[in-house]
Amino acid sequence: MQINITCPDCKKGEVPIETNLFVAGAAFTCPQCKTELQLATESIPVAANGLEKYSAYREKMLELKEDGNRPDF
Ligand SMILES: [Zn+2]
């Protein structure tokens, strides 16, 4: 899954991040200021766990949609 996040350094650049690679520790560069965004090593398991839960949540929502249920938020 690819997302864009606003650069925390210059607050101008939109950094395209491939979440699967990001949680695996890959670095992504801000197109504006060239700052590298990378997870701290100790954050990787936390982020990976969070992404896993988010993916499971999305899958569950898709299942519900297929069943014709539309949960309200
Ligand atoms: Zn930047």
N, CA, C, O and the ligand as a Tripos MOL2 file, in Angstrom:
@<TRIPOS>MOLECULE
protein
  293   291    74     0     0
PROTEIN
NO_CHARGES

@<TRIPOS>ATOM
      1 N           0.8410   -1.1860    0.0000 N.3       1 MET1
      2 CA          0.0000    0.0000    0.0000 C.3       1 MET1
      3 C           0.8810    1.2420    0.0000 C.2       1 MET1
      4 O           1.8000    1.3520    0.8120 O.2       1 MET1
      5 N           0.6040    2.1870   -0.9140 N.am      2 GLN2
      6 CA          1.3890    3.4090   -0.9320 C.3       2 GLN2
      7 C           0.6070    4.5690   -0.3650 C.2       2 GLN2
      8 O          -0.5600    4.7790   -0.6970 O.2       2 GLN2
      9 N           1.2670    5.3160    0.4940 N.am      3 ILE3
     10 CA          0.6290    6.5050    1.0610 C.3       3 ILE3
     11 C           1.5810    7.6810    0.9310 C.2       3 ILE3
     12 O           2.7890    7.4870    0.7980 O.2       3 ILE3
     13 N           1.0570    8.8930    0.9660 N.am      4 ASN4
     14 CA          1.8820   10.0850    0.9960 C.3       4 ASN4
     15 C           1.8000   10.6900    2.3840 C.2       4 ASN4
     16 O           0.7140   10.8810    2.9300 O.2       4 ASN4
     17 N           2.9560   10.9890    2.9440 N.am      5 ILE5
     18 CA          2.9230   11.6900    4.2240 C.3       5 ILE5
     19 C           3.6640   13.0130    4.0870 C.2       5 ILE5
     20 O           4.6450   13.1200    3.3500 O.2       5 ILE5
     21 N           3.1850   14.0040    4.8000 N.am      6 THR6
     22 CA          3.8350   15.3060    4.7780 C.3       6 THR6
     23 C           5.1660   15.1960    5.5010 C.2       6 THR6
     24 O           5.2570   14.6470    6.5990 O.2       6 THR6
     25 N           6.1920   15.7310    4.8620 N.am      7 CYS7
     26 CA          7.5300   15.6630    5.4370 C.3       7 CYS7
     27 C           7.5590   16.3090    6.8160 C.2       7 CYS7
     28 O           7.1630   17.4660    6.9550 O.2       7 CYS7
     29 N           8.0140   15.5940    7.8340 N.am      8 PRO8
     30 CA          8.0500   16.1590    9.1920 C.3       8 PRO8
     31 C           9.1320   17.2180    9.3490 C.2       8 PRO8
     32 O           9.1420   17.9560   10.3340 O.2       8 PRO8
     33 N          10.0390   17.2940    8.3850 N.am      9 ASP9
     34 CA         11.1520   18.2360    8.4890 C.3       9 ASP9
     35 C          10.7960   19.5830    7.8660 C.2       9 ASP9
     36 O          10.8010   20.6040    8.5530 O.2       9 ASP9
     37 N          10.4870   19.5920    6.5720 N.am     10 CYS10
     38 CA         10.1930   20.8630    5.9000 C.3      10 CYS10
     39 C           8.7040   21.1760    5.8900 C.2      10 CYS10
     40 O           8.3150   22.3130    5.6210 O.2      10 CYS10
     41 N           7.8600   20.1810    6.1810 N.am     11 LYS11
     42 CA          6.4030   20.3370    6.1990 C.3      11 LYS11
     43 C           5.8440   20.7710    4.8460 C.2      11 LYS11
     44 O           4.7030   21.2250    4.7700 O.2      11 LYS11
     45 N           6.6280   20.6380    3.7850 N.am     12 LYS12
     46 CA          6.1800   21.0420    2.4520 C.3      12 LYS12
     47 C           6.0950   19.8550    1.5210 C.2      12 LYS12
     48 O           5.1410   19.7020    0.7580 O.2      12 LYS12
     49 N           7.1260   19.0080    1.6030 N.am     13 GLY13
     50 CA          7.1870   17.8760    0.6930 C.3      13 GLY13
     51 C           6.1840   16.7960    1.0660 C.2      13 GLY13
     52 O           5.8990   16.5580    2.2390 O.2      13 GLY13
     53 N           5.6590   16.1500    0.0320 N.am     14 GLU14
     54 CA          4.8200   14.9670    0.2470 C.3      14 GLU14
     55 C           5.7060   13.7690   -0.0790 C.2      14 GLU14
     56 O           6.1430   13.6040   -1.2180 O.2      14 GLU14
     57 N           5.9660   12.9400    0.9190 N.am     15 VAL15
     58 CA          6.8660   11.8110    0.7170 C.3      15 VAL15
     59 C           6.0510   10.5580    0.4210 C.2      15 VAL15
     60 O           5.2840   10.0940    1.2640 O.2      15 VAL15
     61 N           6.2230   10.0060   -0.7970 N.am     16 PRO16
     62 CA          5.5080    8.7660   -1.1080 C.3      16 PRO16
     63 C           6.1660    7.5940   -0.3980 C.2      16 PRO16
     64 O           7.3680    7.3650   -0.5360 O.2      16 PRO16
     65 N           5.3700    6.8540    0.3620 N.am     17 ILE17
     66 CA          5.9060    5.7580    1.1620 C.3      17 ILE17
     67 C           5.1550    4.4730    0.8540 C.2      17 ILE17
     68 O           3.9250    4.4330    0.8690 O.2      17 ILE17
     69 N           5.9000    3.4520    0.5820 N.am     18 GLU18
     70 CA          5.3110    2.1210    0.4340 C.3      18 GLU18
     71 C           5.3390    1.4940    1.8240 C.2      18 GLU18
     72 O           6.4010    1.1440    2.3410 O.2      18 GLU18
     73 N           4.1510    1.3560    2.4230 N.am     19 THR19
     74 CA          4.1010    1.0020    3.8440 C.3      19 THR19
     75 C           4.7790   -0.3340    4.1540 C.2      19 THR19
     76 O           5.4270   -0.4820    5.1910 O.2      19 THR19
     77 N           4.6260   -1.3040    3.2490 N.am     20 ASN20
     78 CA          5.2420   -2.6100    3.5050 C.3      20 ASN20
     79 C           6.7680   -2.5090    3.5890 C.2      20 ASN20
     80 O           7.4080   -3.1580    4.4170 O.2      20 ASN20
     81 N           7.3330   -1.6730    2.7030 N.am     21 LEU21
     82 CA          8.7860   -1.4840    2.7340 C.3      21 LEU21
     83 C           9.1880   -0.6300    3.9270 C.2      21 LEU21
     84 O          10.2250   -0.8580    4.5500 O.2      21 LEU21
     85 N           8.3550    0.3530    4.2350 N.am     22 PHE22
     86 CA          8.6750    1.2710    5.3300 C.3      22 PHE22
     87 C           8.7710    0.5170    6.6530 C.2      22 PHE22
     88 O           9.7100    0.7180    7.4240 O.2      22 PHE22
     89 N           7.7950   -0.3490    6.9100 N.am     23 VAL23
     90 CA          7.8380   -1.0870    8.1690 C.3      23 VAL23
     91 C           8.9370   -2.1420    8.1670 C.2      23 VAL23
     92 O           9.2860   -2.6850    9.2160 O.2      23 VAL23
     93 N           9.4870   -2.4350    6.9730 N.am     24 ALA24
     94 CA         10.6120   -3.3610    6.9110 C.3      24 ALA24
     95 C          11.9310   -2.6230    7.1070 C.2      24 ALA24
     96 O          12.9940   -3.2420    7.1430 O.2      24 ALA24
     97 N          11.8600   -1.2780    7.2340 N.am     25 GLY25
     98 CA         13.0520   -0.5100    7.5470 C.3      25 GLY25
     99 C          13.6320    0.2760    6.3890 C.2      25 GLY25
    100 O          14.7020    0.8690    6.5230 O.2      25 GLY25
    101 N          12.9360    0.2910    5.2340 N.am     26 ALA26
    102 CA         13.4420    1.0310    4.0770 C.3      26 ALA26
    103 C          13.3230    2.5350    4.3190 C.2      26 ALA26
    104 O          12.4420    2.9850    5.0520 O.2      26 ALA26
    105 N          14.2200    3.3130    3.6950 N.am     27 ALA27
    106 CA         14.2100    4.7650    3.8320 C.3      27 ALA27
    107 C          13.5580    5.3940    2.6050 C.2      27 ALA27
    108 O          13.7130    4.8990    1.4880 O.2      27 ALA27
    109 N          12.8230    6.4930    2.8190 N.am     28 PHE28
    110 CA         12.1980    7.2260    1.7270 C.3      28 PHE28
    111 C          12.6270    8.6820    1.8260 C.2      28 PHE28
    112 O          12.7670    9.2260    2.9210 O.2      28 PHE28
    113 N          12.8360    9.3110    0.6670 N.am     29 THR29
    114 CA         13.4070   10.6500    0.6380 C.3      29 THR29
    115 C          12.3630   11.7040    0.2900 C.2      29 THR29
    116 O          11.5760   11.5350   -0.6420 O.2      29 THR29
    117 N          12.3720   12.7850    1.0480 N.am     30 CYS30
    118 CA         11.4820   13.9110    0.7640 C.3      30 CYS30
    119 C          11.9130   14.5610   -0.5460 C.2      30 CYS30
    120 O          13.0880   14.8910   -0.7050 O.2      30 CYS30
    121 N          10.9810   14.7540   -1.4970 N.am     31 PRO31
    122 CA         11.3460   15.3640   -2.7830 C.3      31 PRO31
    123 C          11.7260   16.8350   -2.6450 C.2      31 PRO31
    124 O          12.3900   17.3840   -3.5250 O.2      31 PRO31
    125 N          11.3170   17.4770   -1.5560 N.am     32 GLN32
    126 CA         11.6060   18.9040   -1.3600 C.3      32 GLN32
    127 C          12.9650   19.1370   -0.7130 C.2      32 GLN32
    128 O          13.8040   19.8540   -1.2580 O.2      32 GLN32
    129 N          13.1800   18.5270    0.4530 N.am     33 CYS33
    130 CA         14.3800   18.8580    1.2250 C.3      33 CYS33
    131 C          15.3780   17.7080    1.2950 C.2      33 CYS33
    132 O          16.4490   17.8360    1.8880 O.2      33 CYS33
    133 N          15.0140   16.5850    0.6820 N.am     34 LYS34
    134 CA         15.9060   15.4160    0.6120 C.3      34 LYS34
    135 C          16.1670   14.7500    1.9630 C.2      34 LYS34
    136 O          17.0840   13.9390    2.0980 O.2      34 LYS34
    137 N          15.3650   15.0930    2.9440 N.am     35 THR35
    138 CA         15.4670   14.4090    4.2300 C.3      35 THR35
    139 C          15.0490   12.9530    4.0570 C.2      35 THR35
    140 O          14.0740   12.6540    3.3680 O.2      35 THR35
    141 N          15.7780   12.0750    4.6730 N.am     36 GLU36
    142 CA         15.4050   10.6670    4.6100 C.3      36 GLU36
    143 C          14.5070   10.3050    5.7790 C.2      36 GLU36
    144 O          14.8210   10.5830    6.9370 O.2      36 GLU36
    145 N          13.3920    9.6840    5.4550 N.am     37 LEU37
    146 CA         12.4900    9.2060    6.4960 C.3      37 LEU37
    147 C          12.6870    7.7130    6.6380 C.2      37 LEU37
    148 O          12.6040    6.9560    5.6710 O.2      37 LEU37
    149 N          12.9470    7.3140    7.8510 N.am     38 GLN38
    150 CA         13.1600    5.8900    8.1090 C.3      38 GLN38
    151 C          12.7450    5.5920    9.5330 C.2      38 GLN38
    152 O          12.9870    6.3870   10.4420 O.2      38 GLN38
    153 N          12.1290    4.4610    9.7200 N.am     39 LEU39
    154 CA         11.7380    4.0660   11.0620 C.3      39 LEU39
    155 C          12.9690    3.7360   11.8930 C.2      39 LEU39
    156 O          13.9270    3.1400   11.4010 O.2      39 LEU39
    157 N          12.9250    4.1310   13.1590 N.am     40 ALA40
    158 CA         13.9730    3.6980   14.0760 C.3      40 ALA40
    159 C          13.8560    2.1820   14.2400 C.2      40 ALA40
    160 O          12.7550    1.6300   14.2500 O.2      40 ALA40
    161 N          14.9880    1.5290   14.3680 N.am     41 THR41
    162 CA         15.0000    0.0640   14.4360 C.3      41 THR41
    163 C          14.0290   -0.4660   15.4780 C.2      41 THR41
    164 O          13.3430   -1.4630   15.2520 O.2      41 THR41
    165 N          13.9760    0.2150   16.6370 N.am     42 GLU42
    166 CA         13.1100   -0.2760   17.7190 C.3      42 GLU42
    167 C          11.6250   -0.0500   17.4030 C.2      42 GLU42
    168 O          10.7600   -0.6470   18.0420 O.2      42 GLU42
    169 N          11.3280    0.8120   16.4160 N.am     43 SER43
    170 CA          9.9290    1.0730   16.0560 C.3      43 SER43
    171 C           9.4080    0.0790   15.0260 C.2      43 SER43
    172 O           8.1970   -0.0480   14.8440 O.2      43 SER43
    173 N          10.3050   -0.6210   14.3590 N.am     44 ILE44
    174 CA          9.8920   -1.4960   13.2540 C.3      44 ILE44
    175 C           8.8790   -2.5600   13.6870 C.2      44 ILE44
    176 O           7.8490   -2.7100   13.0290 O.2      44 ILE44
    177 N           9.1330   -3.3040   14.7710 N.am     45 PRO45
    178 CA          8.1350   -4.3160   15.1710 C.3      45 PRO45
    179 C           6.7930   -3.6970   15.5430 C.2      45 PRO45
    180 O           5.7430   -4.2810   15.2740 O.2      45 PRO45
    181 N           6.8230   -2.5250   16.1570 N.am     46 VAL46
    182 CA          5.5840   -1.8460   16.5510 C.3      46 VAL46
    183 C           4.7900   -1.4520   15.3100 C.2      46 VAL46
    184 O           3.5840   -1.6850   15.2320 O.2      46 VAL46
    185 N           5.4830   -0.8500   14.3390 N.am     47 ALA47
    186 CA          4.8200   -0.4050   13.1150 C.3      47 ALA47
    187 C           4.3040   -1.5970   12.3170 C.2      47 ALA47
    188 O           3.1970   -1.5600   11.7790 O.2      47 ALA47
    189 N           5.1060   -2.6470   12.2440 N.am     48 ALA48
    190 CA          4.7000   -3.8330   11.4930 C.3      48 ALA48
    191 C           3.4520   -4.4420   12.1100 C.2      48 ALA48
    192 O           2.5380   -4.8730   11.4080 O.2      48 ALA48
    193 N           3.4330   -4.4690   13.4230 N.am     49 ASN49
    194 CA          2.2750   -4.9940   14.1420 C.3      49 ASN49
    195 C           1.0380   -4.1370   13.8620 C.2      49 ASN49
    196 O          -0.0510   -4.6660   13.6380 O.2      49 ASN49
    197 N           1.2110   -2.8190   13.8760 N.am     50 GLY50
    198 CA          0.1100   -1.9100   13.6120 C.3      50 GLY50
    199 C          -0.4270   -2.0840   12.2020 C.2      50 GLY50
    200 O          -1.6390   -2.0870   11.9890 O.2      50 GLY50
    201 N           0.4780   -2.2280   11.2380 N.am     51 LEU51
    202 CA          0.0770   -2.4000    9.8440 C.3      51 LEU51
    203 C          -0.6840   -3.7050    9.6560 C.2      51 LEU51
    204 O          -1.6560   -3.7730    8.9050 O.2      51 LEU51
    205 N          -0.2280   -4.7270   10.3460 N.am     52 GLU52
    206 CA         -0.8880   -6.0280   10.2740 C.3      52 GLU52
    207 C          -2.3280   -5.9190   10.7760 C.2      52 GLU52
    208 O          -3.2580   -6.4510   10.1700 O.2      52 GLU52
    209 N          -2.4830   -5.2200   11.8910 N.am     53 LYS53
    210 CA         -3.8230   -5.0500   12.4580 C.3      53 LYS53
    211 C          -4.7000   -4.2390   11.5220 C.2      53 LYS53
    212 O          -5.8850   -4.5330   11.3620 O.2      53 LYS53
    213 N          -4.1170   -3.2110   10.9000 N.am     54 TYR54
    214 CA         -4.8690   -2.3760    9.9810 C.3      54 TYR54
    215 C          -5.3110   -3.1950    8.7700 C.2      54 TYR54
    216 O          -6.4490   -3.0710    8.3170 O.2      54 TYR54
    217 N          -4.4140   -4.0320    8.2460 N.am     55 SER55
    218 CA         -4.7480   -4.8810    7.1060 C.3      55 SER55
    219 C          -5.8740   -5.8480    7.4620 C.2      55 SER55
    220 O          -6.7960   -6.0650    6.6760 O.2      55 SER55
    221 N          -5.7840   -6.4230    8.6550 N.am     56 ALA56
    222 CA         -6.8170   -7.3530    9.1100 C.3      56 ALA56
    223 C          -8.1540   -6.6310    9.2290 C.2      56 ALA56
    224 O          -9.2020   -7.1780    8.8870 O.2      56 ALA56
    225 N          -8.1010   -5.4020    9.7170 N.am     57 TYR57
    226 CA         -9.3060   -4.5880    9.8680 C.3      57 TYR57
    227 C          -9.9290   -4.3080    8.4990 C.2      57 TYR57
    228 O         -11.1420   -4.4270    8.3270 O.2      57 TYR57
    229 N          -9.0900   -3.9340    7.5280 N.am     58 ARG58
    230 CA         -9.5910   -3.6610    6.1780 C.3      58 ARG58
    231 C         -10.2220   -4.9010    5.5640 C.2      58 ARG58
    232 O         -11.2820   -4.8300    4.9420 O.2      58 ARG58
    233 N          -9.5580   -6.0400    5.7460 N.am     59 GLU59
    234 CA        -10.0940   -7.2910    5.1990 C.3      59 GLU59
    235 C         -11.4490   -7.6010    5.8040 C.2      59 GLU59
    236 O         -12.3740   -8.0290    5.1140 O.2      59 GLU59
    237 N         -11.5490   -7.3780    7.1080 N.am     60 LYS60
    238 CA        -12.8140   -7.6350    7.8100 C.3      60 LYS60
    239 C         -13.9160   -6.7410    7.2450 C.2      60 LYS60
    240 O         -15.0420   -7.1880    7.0270 O.2      60 LYS60
    241 N         -13.5780   -5.4750    7.0110 N.am     61 MET61
    242 CA        -14.5580   -4.5370    6.4700 C.3      61 MET61
    243 C         -15.0060   -4.9750    5.0740 C.2      61 MET61
    244 O         -16.1870   -4.8790    4.7410 O.2      61 MET61
    245 N         -14.0660   -5.4520    4.2640 N.am     62 LEU62
    246 CA        -14.4050   -5.9050    2.9170 C.3      62 LEU62
    247 C         -15.3260   -7.1150    2.9830 C.2      62 LEU62
    248 O         -16.2760   -7.2290    2.2090 O.2      62 LEU62
    249 N         -15.0340   -8.0190    3.9170 N.am     63 GLU63
    250 CA        -15.8980   -9.1860    4.1050 C.3      63 GLU63
    251 C         -17.3130   -8.7500    4.4370 C.2      63 GLU63
    252 O         -18.2810   -9.2770    3.8900 O.2      63 GLU63
    253 N         -17.4260   -7.7820    5.3390 N.am     64 LEU64
    254 CA        -18.7420   -7.3030    5.7520 C.3      64 LEU64
    255 C         -19.4850   -6.6980    4.5710 C.2      64 LEU64
    256 O         -20.6920   -6.8880    4.4180 O.2      64 LEU64
    257 N         -18.7450   -5.9610    3.7300 N.am     65 LYS65
    258 CA        -19.3670   -5.3570    2.5600 C.3      65 LYS65
    259 C         -19.8810   -6.4380    1.6160 C.2      65 LYS65
    260 O         -20.9780   -6.3320    1.0670 O.2      65 LYS65
    261 N         -19.0730   -7.4760    1.4360 N.am     66 GLU66
    262 CA        -19.4820   -8.5650    0.5540 C.3      66 GLU66
    263 C         -20.7310   -9.2570    1.0790 C.2      66 GLU66
    264 O         -21.5590   -9.7490    0.3130 O.2      66 GLU66
    265 N         -20.8470   -9.2830    2.4030 N.am     67 ASP67
    266 CA        -22.0280   -9.8980    3.0050 C.3      67 ASP67
    267 C         -23.2490   -8.9860    2.9210 C.2      67 ASP67
    268 O         -24.3540   -9.3910    3.2830 O.2      67 ASP67
    269 N         -23.0560   -7.7770    2.4500 N.am     68 GLY68
    270 CA        -24.1670   -6.8460    2.3280 C.3      68 GLY68
    271 C         -24.3900   -6.0130    3.5740 C.2      68 GLY68
    272 O         -25.3540   -5.2520    3.6530 O.2      68 GLY68
    273 N         -23.5150   -6.1520    4.5370 N.am     69 ASN69
    274 CA        -23.6290   -5.3490    5.7600 C.3      69 ASN69
    275 C         -22.8330   -4.0680    5.5880 C.2      69 ASN69
    276 O         -21.7310   -4.0800    5.0390 O.2      69 ASN69
    277 N         -23.3790   -2.9970    6.0470 N.am     70 ARG70
    278 CA        -22.6470   -1.7410    5.9800 C.3      70 ARG70
    279 C         -22.5780   -1.1090    7.3580 C.2      70 ARG70
    280 O         -23.4760   -0.3710    7.7640 O.2      70 ARG70
    281 N         -21.5190   -1.4040    8.0610 N.am     71 PRO71
    282 CA        -21.4100   -0.8510    9.4130 C.3      71 PRO71
    283 C         -21.2710    0.6600    9.3700 C.2      71 PRO71
    284 O         -20.6100    1.2100    8.4890 O.2      71 PRO71
    285 N         -21.8920    1.3160   10.3160 N.am     72 ASP72
    286 CA        -21.7990    2.7770   10.4100 C.3      72 ASP72
    287 C         -20.6100    3.1570   11.2630 C.2      72 ASP72
    288 O         -20.2400    2.4460   12.1970 O.2      72 ASP72
    289 N         -20.0180    4.2870   10.9280 N.am     73 PHE73
    290 CA        -18.9230    4.7910   11.7430 C.3      73 PHE73
    291 C         -19.2710    6.1720   12.2890 C.2      73 PHE73
    292 O         -18.4700    6.7720   13.0060 O.2      73 PHE73
    293 ZN         11.0670   17.7090    3.4370 Zn       74 ZN74
@<TRIPOS>BOND
     1     1     2 1
     2     2     3 1
     3     3     4 2
     4     3     5 am
     5     5     6 1
     6     6     7 1
     7     7     8 2
     8     7     9 am
     9     9    10 1
    10    10    11 1
    11    11    12 2
    12    11    13 am
    13    13    14 1
    14    14    15 1
    15    15    16 2
    16    15    17 am
    17    17    18 1
    18    18    19 1
    19    19    20 2
    20    19    21 am
    21    21    22 1
    22    22    23 1
    23    23    24 2
    24    23    25 am
    25    25    26 1
    26    26    27 1
    27    27    28 2
    28    27    29 am
    29    29    30 1
    30    30    31 1
    31    31    32 2
    32    31    33 am
    33    33    34 1
    34    34    35 1
    35    35    36 2
    36    35    37 am
    37    37    38 1
    38    38    39 1
    39    39    40 2
    40    39    41 am
    41    41    42 1
    42    42    43 1
    43    43    44 2
    44    43    45 am
    45    45    46 1
    46    46    47 1
    47    47    48 2
    48    47    49 am
    49    49    50 1
    50    50    51 1
    51    51    52 2
    52    51    53 am
    53    53    54 1
    54    54    55 1
    55    55    56 2
    56    55    57 am
    57    57    58 1
    58    58    59 1
    59    59    60 2
    60    59    61 am
    61    61    62 1
    62    62    63 1
    63    63    64 2
    64    63    65 am
    65    65    66 1
    66    66    67 1
    67    67    68 2
    68    67    69 am
    69    69    70 1
    70    70    71 1
    71    71    72 2
    72    71    73 am
    73    73    74 1
    74    74    75 1
    75    75    76 2
    76    75    77 am
    77    77    78 1
    78    78    79 1
    79    79    80 2
    80    79    81 am
    81    81    82 1
    82    82    83 1
    83    83    84 2
    84    83    85 am
    85    85    86 1
    86    86    87 1
    87    87    88 2
    88    87    89 am
    89    89    90 1
    90    90    91 1
    91    91    92 2
    92    91    93 am
    93    93    94 1
    94    94    95 1
    95    95    96 2
    96    95    97 am
    97    97    98 1
    98    98    99 1
    99    99   100 2
   100    99   101 am
   101   101   102 1
   102   102   103 1
   103   103   104 2
   104   103   105 am
   105   105   106 1
   106   106   107 1
   107   107   108 2
   108   107   109 am
   109   109   110 1
   110   110   111 1
   111   111   112 2
   112   111   113 am
   113   113   114 1
   114   114   115 1
   115   115   116 2
   116   115   117 am
   117   117   118 1
   118   118   119 1
   119   119   120 2
   120   119   121 am
   121   121   122 1
   122   122   123 1
   123   123   124 2
   124   123   125 am
   125   125   126 1
   126   126   127 1
   127   127   128 2
   128   127   129 am
   129   129   130 1
   130   130   131 1
   131   131   132 2
   132   131   133 am
   133   133   134 1
   134   134   135 1
   135   135   136 2
   136   135   137 am
   137   137   138 1
   138   138   139 1
   139   139   140 2
   140   139   141 am
   141   141   142 1
   142   142   143 1
   143   143   144 2
   144   143   145 am
   145   145   146 1
   146   146   147 1
   147   147   148 2
   148   147   149 am
   149   149   150 1
   150   150   151 1
   151   151   152 2
   152   151   153 am
   153   153   154 1
   154   154   155 1
   155   155   156 2
   156   155   157 am
   157   157   158 1
   158   158   159 1
   159   159   160 2
   160   159   161 am
   161   161   162 1
   162   162   163 1
   163   163   164 2
   164   163   165 am
   165   165   166 1
   166   166   167 1
   167   167   168 2
   168   167   169 am
   169   169   170 1
   170   170   171 1
   171   171   172 2
   172   171   173 am
   173   173   174 1
   174   174   175 1
   175   175   176 2
   176   175   177 am
   177   177   178 1
   178   178   179 1
   179   179   180 2
   180   179   181 am
   181   181   182 1
   182   182   183 1
   183   183   184 2
   184   183   185 am
   185   185   186 1
   186   186   187 1
   187   187   188 2
   188   187   189 am
   189   189   190 1
   190   190   191 1
   191   191   192 2
   192   191   193 am
   193   193   194 1
   194   194   195 1
   195   195   196 2
   196   195   197 am
   197   197   198 1
   198   198   199 1
   199   199   200 2
   200   199   201 am
   201   201   202 1
   202   202   203 1
   203   203   204 2
   204   203   205 am
   205   205   206 1
   206   206   207 1
   207   207   208 2
   208   207   209 am
   209   209   210 1
   210   210   211 1
   211   211   212 2
   212   211   213 am
   213   213   214 1
   214   214   215 1
   215   215   216 2
   216   215   217 am
   217   217   218 1
   218   218   219 1
   219   219   220 2
   220   219   221 am
   221   221   222 1
   222   222   223 1
   223   223   224 2
   224   223   225 am
   225   225   226 1
   226   226   227 1
   227   227   228 2
   228   227   229 am
   229   229   230 1
   230   230   231 1
   231   231   232 2
   232   231   233 am
   233   233   234 1
   234   234   235 1
   235   235   236 2
   236   235   237 am
   237   237   238 1
   238   238   239 1
   239   239   240 2
   240   239   241 am
   241   241   242 1
   242   242   243 1
   243   243   244 2
   244   243   245 am
   245   245   246 1
   246   246   247 1
   247   247   248 2
   248   247   249 am
   249   249   250 1
   250   250   251 1
   251   251   252 2
   252   251   253 am
   253   253   254 1
   254   254   255 1
   255   255   256 2
   256   255   257 am
   257   257   258 1
   258   258   259 1
   259   259   260 2
   260   259   261 am
   261   261   262 1
   262   262   263 1
   263   263   264 2
   264   263   265 am
   265   265   266 1
   266   266   267 1
   267   267   268 2
   268   267   269 am
   269   269   270 1
   270   270   271 1
   271   271   272 2
   272   271   273 am
   273   273   274 1
   274   274   275 1
   275   275   276 2
   276   275   277 am
   277   277   278 1
   278   278   279 1
   279   279   280 2
   280   279   281 am
   281   281   282 1
   282   282   283 1
   283   283   284 2
   284   283   285 am
   285   285   286 1
   286   286   287 1
   287   287   288 2
   288   287   289 am
   289   289   290 1
   290   290   291 1
   291   291   292 2
@<TRIPOS>SUBSTRUCTURE
     1 MET1         2 RESIDUE 1 A MET
     2 GLN2         6 RESIDUE 1 A GLN
     3 ILE3        10 RESIDUE 1 A ILE
     4 ASN4        14 RESIDUE 1 A ASN
     5 ILE5        18 RESIDUE 1 A ILE
     6 THR6        22 RESIDUE 1 A THR
     7 CYS7        26 RESIDUE 1 A CYS
     8 PRO8        30 RESIDUE 1 A PRO
     9 ASP9        34 RESIDUE 1 A ASP
    10 CYS10       38 RESIDUE 1 A CYS
    11 LYS11       42 RESIDUE 1 A LYS
    12 LYS12       46 RESIDUE 1 A LYS
    13 GLY13       50 RESIDUE 1 A GLY
    14 GLU14       54 RESIDUE 1 A GLU
    15 VAL15       58 RESIDUE 1 A VAL
    16 PRO16       62 RESIDUE 1 A PRO
    17 ILE17       66 RESIDUE 1 A ILE
    18 GLU18       70 RESIDUE 1 A GLU
    19 THR19       74 RESIDUE 1 A THR
    20 ASN20       78 RESIDUE 1 A ASN
    21 LEU21       82 RESIDUE 1 A LEU
    22 PHE22       86 RESIDUE 1 A PHE
    23 VAL23       90 RESIDUE 1 A VAL
    24 ALA24       94 RESIDUE 1 A ALA
    25 GLY25       98 RESIDUE 1 A GLY
    26 ALA26      102 RESIDUE 1 A ALA
    27 ALA27      106 RESIDUE 1 A ALA
    28 PHE28      110 RESIDUE 1 A PHE
    29 THR29      114 RESIDUE 1 A THR
    30 CYS30      118 RESIDUE 1 A CYS
    31 PRO31      122 RESIDUE 1 A PRO
    32 GLN32      126 RESIDUE 1 A GLN
    33 CYS33      130 RESIDUE 1 A CYS
    34 LYS34      134 RESIDUE 1 A LYS
    35 THR35      138 RESIDUE 1 A THR
    36 GLU36      142 RESIDUE 1 A GLU
    37 LEU37      146 RESIDUE 1 A LEU
    38 GLN38      150 RESIDUE 1 A GLN
    39 LEU39      154 RESIDUE 1 A LEU
    40 ALA40      158 RESIDUE 1 A ALA
    41 THR41      162 RESIDUE 1 A THR
    42 GLU42      166 RESIDUE 1 A GLU
    43 SER43      170 RESIDUE 1 A SER
    44 ILE44      174 RESIDUE 1 A ILE
    45 PRO45      178 RESIDUE 1 A PRO
    46 VAL46      182 RESIDUE 1 A VAL
    47 ALA47      186 RESIDUE 1 A ALA
    48 ALA48      190 RESIDUE 1 A ALA
    49 ASN49      194 RESIDUE 1 A ASN
    50 GLY50      198 RESIDUE 1 A GLY
    51 LEU51      202 RESIDUE 1 A LEU
    52 GLU52      206 RESIDUE 1 A GLU
    53 LYS53      210 RESIDUE 1 A LYS
    54 TYR54      214 RESIDUE 1 A TYR
    55 SER55      218 RESIDUE 1 A SER
    56 ALA56      222 RESIDUE 1 A ALA
    57 TYR57      226 RESIDUE 1 A TYR
    58 ARG58      230 RESIDUE 1 A ARG
    59 GLU59      234 RESIDUE 1 A GLU
    60 LYS60      238 RESIDUE 1 A LYS
    61 MET61      242 RESIDUE 1 A MET
    62 LEU62      246 RESIDUE 1 A LEU
    63 GLU63      250 RESIDUE 1 A GLU
    64 LEU64      254 RESIDUE 1 A LEU
    65 LYS65      258 RESIDUE 1 A LYS
    66 GLU66      262 RESIDUE 1 A GLU
    67 ASP67      266 RESIDUE 1 A ASP
    68 GLY68      270 RESIDUE 1 A GLY
    69 ASN69      274 RESIDUE 1 A ASN
    70 ARG70      278 RESIDUE 1 A ARG
    71 PRO71      282 RESIDUE 1 A PRO
    72 ASP72      286 RESIDUE 1 A ASP
    73 PHE73      290 RESIDUE 1 A PHE
    74 ZN74       293 GROUP 0 **** ****
